[in-house]
């Protein structure tokens, strides 16, 4: 298969790609065209059908696997595919695994490690809260293990939410070893629950896009509501303890301009925001290094807001 990440200007492409979106439009001279976003496990590309009524263009819809032939060109400094022919692919023409990016780690192994960390949380209310999400609720476990942590930028793959959550929980546990005034139970519990709202903010693969709830509310507030609901179902859960966990979830982006309704006001909230930010940035760099295997400067990264390069020894 010719993966999107390998496309170069001038390439003639023929293969099956997953249609993520398809919209119609009109050019300045009044001609109809269609804008299509095609994806595979390596990335996505904007594509254009300039003659949608030509005999080589057959009907297909978003979420269809589509056999296309076209030419790669550059438009606004980004690759674009001009589609010459397109049709809905037959089942035997593609392998679904080629279109869904997955974690490089075994999700079952990661989930077992996460549950091992839950056992280390001694507070009975927090332990019960964590088990209500990650042990007792089978549907939640399924969604959590298959969800991505982002539409793009970092951990945007099946198992990404689990991988990111586990990594943040590990970092927080290490912080507690170094800073003895941190509450291990509060910080680690908050780490495991900080992005739980992403199970509803982002739709499942292959779409992996923001839901209406995600666009309108966002995962911090969604997650806060999910945790608050579970806490209400646990008899005798101390109100002060609930507020501390809820605060960590609402403030874990660190700054108001980054989407947090509140800035961190406790040591645990500050530590969680730092761990979340560190893991997101380092995973962004890892994915960047993976796609551009070179020791030269890699160019300006919009999310990191700097020119990036891999170090060499």
Order of alpha helices (4+ residues) and beta strands (2+ residues): beta-beta-beta-beta-beta-alpha-alpha-alpha-alpha-alpha-alpha-alpha-alpha-alpha-alpha-beta-beta
